[in-house]
């Protein structure tokens, strides 16, 4: 770039190491989007032969090559240097998927010295790492090790009280335990340091070892968070020596793990370091460029949305998550709890509570393939089938698709369970109910767990949860009202009143590909009786590719935007301090307040112009039927649990044919395959797309063939004896509804309204849902 072009306002870079891509978003001082770059692992690094950025094997193993990340970083930095003036970048933030990097002991204790004449890839070859292919967030191979650790610590309640979380396959402690017990001993013996992927990415940018942030340390299963210190200051947390000893197998190995992990950075509201000399000399960055603490992708996505205390962020992806602000540190087995990743030292300590479900994209894609063969038909069935799968009040249908090991209370439950009129059945009489019943089960699970979570008091008072659709009288509820709700709950066998929506979120902020379906957005609003908002970047991206979790070309990832926003906030604080004033004195307070202030300032200055949602994106258009979309799945061709599902369907089809029904339709109501957009002439593929926000991923390149299922009706004749002509229908994604200025100026668009009548319908379903889930948890089914 010519020297004359190197002048201009400050820019801020956000990096995101997702499952399928390495992404970058650039914003200016007013948080307007000015640049988007990405490196797609499948298409731009085909030599690694990944599918959706990962390797899948039959079973529960999902891994990715660390060497691919290193090479992708070279490619991304070259793109940034070629297309943007990097000398204007004043601060860099970032995040990464949940994964572990195992460094060999050779370059320890100092970070490897790098020659600016050579790229990263040539100086950090694969043998730099003791475990070249590392498990990613979708991997559940450590599930049994997590349960064993939980048992050794006394069960989920005692484990949560001790280390802030209960067993799940993503715990760093469980992954370490699995490597020690299941892998060859040389992997363990050759290791000199371990880092989370976010630390790894930050270390590459800084050129020295970067410590783990406390928000991520609380998710390892080995960190003891002590809460707030004096006057709300961060407490002095520590690594739990007892857990380290269990994971290492001895006290000596436990101490060794402690040295691998390093120290934890408790304060998050300050810069981590300056950019490395290597990047300055090779790519032209300025030496005073600030590098902020990096964090997890789901927390960075959360930051990009600036949720209020009454909001909940519902993200659909390989793991569905519901994240909300919390005021107190009260760890229980019901949820995961993290310190807020962007806090000023002067603030009262804040936290983030998260509910997760691993059985997310995989069951949705499987149900799509079994019953509809396209996302458009899936969406249409969810829209036309009544709540609960039937019109009647006493014959509601329920299904639980628990294909992967999940966390408490379903950690020991695995299988597919359907219930009709309260009785377990192999299949519903009306097969059309399957898509809606699956989604209802997934969203109702969050509704049920939210009510149990809020009863603990972790979210604080309810005064900020004002409901826009129903007038409410401020002030505490009367004793008579409390007694009435308690009586209703007791009569239904619940600990909460399912008809009381006042404790529920005032707004639902949705992300992920499934939220692009109008029926899904409406369902979320109905179950929680809340308006549903989506980032405008995703609304516009969905018009191009509606069935992908990853953003369309030219659109930013939410996690990378969160990193750029965080970089802007830290830079503003550092600049305020440098000129002699406190950050608070110049109006720079908490992260969310400052980001809203900047958005509001830009909104006024631009005359109410919405935020830019893309940079040089292709024109909007429908992305097709979604034939090659879905998610990577651990199930091979007609093997394991998946084969049971398909066998059941074949048996049902034989019964239908024996009953004289058309072979070209598996729907009892007379829908033909062509009416539902079903293409019976080709194989159906589930891709390796993963989530764009709370868990990153999703390839926009060539589809994966990780899981291909044959069309069960392929070759079936039509009533006239001829073949049914292939036909696809397009998925019509959500579109923005009229949105208030308060939401529009921070980049949100309303996509669904609250509906009290629909909420009451689901409130009537909640008791039976809770009863059936309880039976599953107690192994009574």
N, C-alpha and C positions, 0 to 999 in steps of 0.2 A: 504494500500500500504506500502511496506517495506521501512524503513528509507533510505536504500541505493538507492532507486529509486527516491528520492525527490530532486535530483540535476539536473540542466539543464537550458537551456535558458528561458528567460521570455516568458510568454504566455499572451494572451489578449482575454477576454471573451465578446461576444456580445449576449444579450438576446432579444428575440422578443415575445411579447404577441400577438399572432395572433388570428383571430376569431376562428380557429379550433384547434390550437396547441400552446403550449409554446415551443419555439425553442431556441437552444443555438449553437453558432458557436465559435470555438477557433482557433486563428491564432497565429503565432510566430512573432518575431521582423521583419521579412522580408515579413509579410502578407501572408505567406504560410498557407493553411488550415491544421490543425492538429487534429481537433475533431468536431464532430457534434452529438448533442443529441436533442431529442424532446419528448414531452408528448402529445399524441393525445387524445383530450377530449372525442371523441365518443367511442374509443376502450379501452382506459386505465382507463377512469372514466365513465363506463357505467351507474353507479347509477344515474347520472344526466339526462340521457335520452335525451341528446341534439342531434341534427342533424346538422353536420357540425359545432359543437360548439355553436349552438344557438337554441332558441325556436322560432318557427314561428307560427303565428296565422293568420286566414283569415283577410285580410286587410293589413295594413302597418307596423305592429309591429314586430320588431326583437329584442329579448332580450337574455341575457346570465347571468348565475348565478355567482356572484362574489366569492361565496364560492368555486366554481370549480377552479377558478384561484388560490386561496390560496392553495388548495390541490395539484394542478398541480405543483406549485412551490416547494412544499415538494418533490414530485416525481422527478422533474428535478434536484434538488440539490443532491439528493441521487444518481442519475445516474452519475452526474459529479464527485462526490466524489469517486464512485466505479470505474469509468473507466479512470479517469484522475488525475494527480497530481495537486490539486488545490493550493498547496503552491507556484507553479510557476506562478500562475495568478497574474499579477502585476496591472492590471487595468480592470474595467468592464464598458462597455457601454450598452445601451439598448434602446428599443423603444416599442411601443404598439399601438394597434388599437385605433380608436377614440371611446371612451366610458367614462362614468362618474361613479365614485365611491362615493356613499353617505354614509358617516360615521355618526353614531349616536353621540350624544353629550357626551355620557358617557366617552370615553377615551380621550376627548379633554381637555386641549390644548396639552398635551404631547402625543407622540406616545406610544401605549401600551407597557408596560414592558414585555419582553418575557423571558421565562425560557428555557435555551439551552437544557434541558433534554427532552423537548417536541417539537413536530413539530408545524409549523405555524397553521395547521388546527385545532388542539385541543385548541389553545389559541385565535383564532379569529373565533368563530363560526358565523353562518349566522346572528344571531341577533345583531352582531356588526354593521351591516349596516342597515340604515333606508330604503333603497330600495334594497332588496336582488338580484332581477333580473333587470339588467340595460340595456337600449337600446344600440345597437351597430351602427356602421356606416351605415349599410344597412337600418336601421329603418327610415321610412319617416312619422311617426305618428305626428311629430312636424312641418310638412310642413305648415299647415295653421297658426300655431302660428308664424312661421318665417315670413310669408307674412304679418300677422297683425303687427308684430314689425316693419317690413320694412315700412308699411304704416304710422305708428305712427312717424317714423323718417323722413317722407317726401318723401319716394320713394327710388328706388334703387340707384339713383345718389347721393342723399344727405346722405344716409346711408353709401355708400362706402366711400364718402369723410370724413365721421365722424369716422367710426370704421374700415375702410379698407376692408370691404367685404359687399356684399348684401345678401339677404335672401337665406338660404338653410336649409334643415331639420336637418343637422348635427351641426348647431350652438349651442354652449353651452347655449347661451341666450334663444334660442327657446326651448331647452330641459327643462331648468329651468321654463320657462313660462308655458309649458305644464304640468309639475308636479304640479305647484301651482294651476293651474286652473282645471285640470282634475283628479288628484289623491286625495285621502282622505287627510284631513288636517293634520293627524298625521305624515305622511311622511315628510312634510315640518317642522312641529313643533319639531320633534325628531332629525332633522339633526343638526350636529355641525360643519361639514366640508365637502367640496366636493373637489375631485381631479380628474384630467384626469387619464386615465389608465396608461399612462407613468409615471406620478408622483407617482401613487400608487405602481407600480412595483419598482421604485427607492427608495421609502420610505421603502419598505420591505427589500431591500438590505442594505440600510444605517442605518435603525433602528431609524429614526427620520423623521419629516416632511420635504419633499423636495419641494421647490418652483417650480412653473410652469415656463418654458422657454418662452421667448418673441415670438419665432416662433409659439408656440402653442397658446399663449395668443391672437395673432393677428387673430386666427381662431375662437375665441369665440363669436365675435360680440359685445364685451363689452370693448375692449381695444383700447386706442388711442395711436398709434405709432407716435412719434414726429420726426422721421427721425434722421439723423446724427447730432451729437453735434459738439463741437469745434474740428477741425482737424480730422473729420471723426469718432470721438468717439461716442459710443452709446448715443442716446438722452434719455431724461427722459420721458418715456411713463407713462400712468396712466389709471386706470379704469375710465370709463365714468359714472359719478354719475347719469346723466340723464337716461341713458339706464338701469342702475341698479335699478333706481326707477320705471321705466316702468315694468321691469321684476318682481320686488318684489311687486308691487302694491301700495307701499307707500315709503316715504323717509326712514322710520325706517327699513322696510324690505330690502330696497336697501343697507343700511349700514350693515345689517346682512349678506347679500350676499357677501359684500366686505370682511367681516371677514372670511367667508367660503373659499373664493378664496385665501386669503393670498397675499403675495408679489410676484412679478414677477422677475425672474433672467434675467436681460438684457444682461449681459456678458456671452457668450457661450463658449469661448475658454479657460476655466479653469476647474479644478476639482470641483465637487459638494461637496464631503465629502470623508471620508474613510468608509470602509465596517464595518458593525455592529459587536459589540462584540458577539452577538448571533450567527452569521454565523461563526465567528472565533472559538468559543468554540464548536459548534455542528458539523461543517463540516470541520474544519481544515484550513480555509483560513488564510492568514497572516494579522495581524492587520494593516499593512501599505498599504494594497491593495486600490488603488484609485477607486472611483466611479465617473464617468463622468455624465454630464447632460443627461437625457433621453429625447427622442423626439418622434414625430409621426412616424408610420411605413413607410408612403410614403416618408417622408423627409429622413429617415434613408436609405431607398432603393436608393433614389437619391444620397446620399453620397457615397454609395458603388460603383456607376458607374463612379464617377469622371467626370461629363460632362464638356466639354469646352464651352466657351461663344457662339459658333455657333451651339450647340447641342440642341436637344429636347428629353426628355424621355417620350415615349408613353407607358403607362401601360394599359393592358386589364384586367378587373376583374369585380367584382360586380359594381364598379364605374370605368369607364375609365377616365384616367387622362393624361394630357400632361403638363409636367413641364419643365421649362427652366430657365437658369440664367438670372437675371435682374440687371441692374446697378443703377436704380433710384427707389425711393419710390413715385410712382404716382398712387394712388389707384383710380380705376374706377369700374363701375358695370360689366365690361367685363371679369374680371378675379379676382382671389384671389392672394394676395401678402403677402409674409412672409419674415422677416429677415432671412438671411442665418443661419442655426443652428450650424455651426462650423466656427466661425470667430475669428481670432486673434485680440487682442486689437490694434495692430499696423496697421491693414489693413483698407483700405477704406471700408465703409459699403457696403455690397452686399445683394442682395435680390433674392428671388425665386418667379417666377410667375407661376400660375397653372390654367389650364382650366379643368373643370370636366364635366362628363356626368353620371347621375345615370342610364340611360337606356342603359345598357351595356350587362352584362352576361345574364340577364333575357330575353331580346328579342332574343339574339342569341340562347339560349337554347330552347325558344319557337318556333322559326323558324325551328330549327333542328328537333324538334318533329313533327311539322306540315307538313314539306315538305320532309324530308330525313330520319329521324329515326336513323342516326348515324353521328358522326363527320367526318368520312372519306367521306361519301357521301356529306355532307355539304361542305367540303373542295374542293371536286371534282367539285361540281356545281359552286362554286365561281371561280374556275380556268377556266372552259370551257365557262361560259356565258360571252359575250363581255361587255366591259365597258358601263355602263348605261343601261344594260339589253337588248340591241338590237344593231344590226349592223348599222342601219340607223342613220343619224345625227339629224333628226328632230322628232324622236319618242322615245326618251330616257325615261326610267322608273325611278321613284323616290318613296321612301317609308320612312315614319317617324314612328317609333315605340316608342311612348311616354307613357309607361305604368306606370311610377312612377313620382311623382312630382319632377321637376328639378329646377335648378336655372335660373336666367335671361339669355336669353330672353324668355325661354320656361316655366317659373314658373307657368303660368296659363293654359298651354296646356296639355291635356291628351287624349290619344286615339291612334288608328292606322290609318294612312293616306297613301293612295297609289295614285300616279298620273301617268297617261299614256297619252302621247301627250298633256300634260298640263291640263288634265281634271281629276278630282277626280273620282276614280273607287273603287268598293268594293274589287276587286281582279284583278291581272294581267291576261291577256289572256294566257301567258306562265308562268305557276307556277314555273318553274325552275329558274326564275329571282329573286325570293324572297330572297334567301340567299345573293346573291351578292349585290342586291339593299340595303338590310339592312346594310351590312358592308360599302358600299360606303357612305351611309348617315351618318354613325357614324364617318368615317374618314374625309369626306368632311366638316362635322361640325367643326372639329378641324382646318382644313385648312382655312375655312372662318373666324373663330374666331381668329386664329393666325394673319391673315392679319389685322384685326381690332385692335388687341392688339399691334402689332408692330407700327402701325400708331400713337399710343399715345406717343412713345418715351421711354417707360418704360424699354425696353431691351437695350437701348443705341445705339451706332453707329453700322453700318453694316459692319465695316471693317474686322471683324473676320469671316464673313460668306463666306469664299472662297469656290467656287464650284469646286470639283475635276473633274467633267465630262465635263465642259465647260470652255475654257480659258477666263479669264476676265482681263481687264486692271485695275490695281489699281488706286485709286483716286476717287473723287466724280463724280457722273454722270453729263453729260453736260446738260445745260438748254434745248437744243433741245430734248435730250432723256427724260427728265422729262416731257416736254410738250407733247411729243408723248404718253407716258404712261398715262398721265392725260387725253388726248383725248380719248384713248382707254377705260379707265375706265368709263368716262362720257357717251360714246356711249353705253356701256353695262349696265348703271344704277348702277354702283358700285363705291365704294370709293377707290378701288385699281385695279391694272391691273392683272387679273388672269393668264396672260401668262408670267408675270415677276416672275421668280423663285429666283432672287437674295436676296429678303428679307426672304426667307424660310430657315429652318434649313439646315445646311450643312450635318449633320448626324442625323439619327433617331435611338435612343437606345430603343429597345422594350423589354418588359417583360410581363408576364401573359400568361395563357394557350392559348388564341386565337392566340397569336404570334407564337405558335408552328406550326400553319398551314402554309405551304408554300404559299398558295394563299393569306393569310392575310398579311404576311410579304412583299410579292411582291406588294400588293395593297397599303400598307403604303408608300413604296418607290416610286410607280408611282404617287400617289397624291401629294407628297411633292418633287418629283424629287431629292431624296437623297438616299444615300446608307444606308442600314438598318443593324444595329449591335445588337447582343443579347449576354448577359453574357454567357460565355462558361459553367458555372455551369448549366444554364437552357438548353442549347443545349444538353448537355450530359444527364441531367435528363429527357428531352423529349424523348430520345431514350428508356427509361424504361417505363415511363408513360406519353404519349404525350398529354393527354387531361385533365390533372389536373393542377389547379393553384398552388397547394402546391408542393414543391419539393419532388422527390422520396426519399425513405429511403436512408440515408447516404449522401444526398446532402444538402448543406446549404441554408437557406432562405436568400434572398438578404438583407432584413431589418436587420437580425441578423448579417450579415457580415458587414453592415454599422456601426452597434454598435461596433463591434470589431475593425474596422478601426479607428473609432473615439477614442476608448479607447487607441489604440496604439499612435495616434497623441497627445493626452493629456499627456500620460505618457512620451513621448519624450520631450514635452515642460517642464513638471515638473522636469524631470531629468536634463535638461539643466539649468534651474533656480537654482536647488539645488547645482550644482557644480560651480556656480558663474558667469555664462555667460548668456546673453540673448538668447532666443530661436531663434531670427532672426540671431544672430551672428553665430550660429551653423548650419545654413542652414534650420532651421525649420520655414518656413513662413506659408502661407495659407494652409488650409487643403488639397485641391486638389493638389497643387504643391508638398506638402510633400508626399502624397500617391503615386503620379506618380514617385517621386524620389525613394521611397522605392521599388516600382515595378520594376523600371528600374535597380536599383542596384541588385535586386535578379535575374533579367533576364540575366544580364552580368555575375554574379557569377555562375549561373547554366548553362551557355553556350546556352542560348536561350530556356530553357525548359519551356513549358507552366505551368501556375498555376495549382495546383491540384484542381480538381472540386468536389471530393467527398472523403469520408472516409468509407471504407468497404461497398460500395454500391453494390446492386445486379448487376449481369451482364446485359448489355444492351439488349433490346428486345422490341418488339412492345407491347404496353399496351392494345391492343384490339381495338374494334370499338368505344369505348367511350359511350357505352350504358348507363352506370350509371355515367354520368358526366354532368356537367352543372353548375347550381347555385341554391341556395335556392331562392324561389320566394314567394311573398306574396299572390299568387292566389291559392285558394283552388280548389277542384275538380269541374271543370265545373261551376264555379261561377264567377260573376263579369265580368270584361273585358275579361278575358281569355276565358270564355264560348262563348262569342260573336265570337271570332276568330274561335273556333272549329265548331260552328254552321255554320259560313260562309263556312268553308271548306266542311262540309257535304252537304250543298246545292250545292256547285260547283260539288261535286262528283256525286250527283244525276243528275245534268245537263249533265255531261260527259257520265254517263251510258245511259241516255235517248238518247244521240247522237250516241250511238252505239260503244263507245270506251270501251276498256278493263277496267273492274272494278279493276283489280290489279294494275293499274297505274293511278296516278293523274297528270302525266306529258304529256303535249300536244305534245311533240316531240317524243314520242314513247319509252321513257325509262321505263323499267319495274322496279318494286320494287327491284327485286333481282340484277338488274344492278347497283343500287345505294346503295347496301348493306342494304336494308331495311328488317328488320325482322318483319314479320306480325303476329308472333305467340305469342308475349309476351307483357307485359305492359312495358311502358317506364318510367323511373324514372329520375328526376332531382335531383342531389345531392346538398349537402350544401357546395360545394367547393367555396372558395373565393380567393382573389388575394394574390400572394406570395410577391410582392414588394410594389408599391405606396399605395394599401390598403391590408392588410395581410389576409390570410385565406386559406381555402381549405383543406378538410379532405382526407387523404390517407387511411382511414380506411373503415369501412362498409359504403355503400351508404345510403344517406338519403331517406326517403319516403315523404319528405315535399310536393312534388307535383308530382303526378303520373297521366299520361294521357293515356287513352286507345288508342290502335292503331285503327285508323279510318277504316282500311281495314281488321281488324281481321275477319276471317271467310269468306272473299271474295274468291270466287272460281277462279281457273285459267281458261283459255279458254277451256281446256279439261275437266273441271269439277272437277279436283283434287285440293287439297290444294297446295299452293306454299310452297316449303320447306324453313324452316328458314335458313338464310345465313347471315353471318356477314363479313365485310371486315375491314382490319386494316387501321388505320390512319398512313400514312407515315409522320413523323415530319420533320421540317427543319433540314438541316445539314449545317455544316460550309463550307463556300467557302474560297478560298485563301484570307488570311487576312494579312495585313502589320504588321511588328513587333511592331509599335507604338500602335496598338490596341491590339495585342495578349498579350503583356507584362502586360497590365492592366486587362486581363481576358475578352476581348471582341472578338466575332467572327462575321464575316460578313455573313449575311444570305440572302441578296437581294441587287441587284445593282440598281442604278438610271437609268431611261429610259426616255429620253427627249420626244420621240414620244408618249409614254403612258401619260406622264405629259400633253402634249398639248391636248390630247384627253379629259382628265379630266378638263383642263382649259376651254375647250369649254362648259363643263357641269355646271361649277360653277355659271354663271349668272342665269340660270334657277333654280338651287338649292336654291340660295339666294332669288329669287323671291317667290318660294313656301314656304320657311321657314318664310319669312316676312308675307305672307298671313296667316300662322298659328298663328304667334305671334299677329297679329291684329284681330284674330278671324273672318277672312273673308272666311274660309272654313268650 
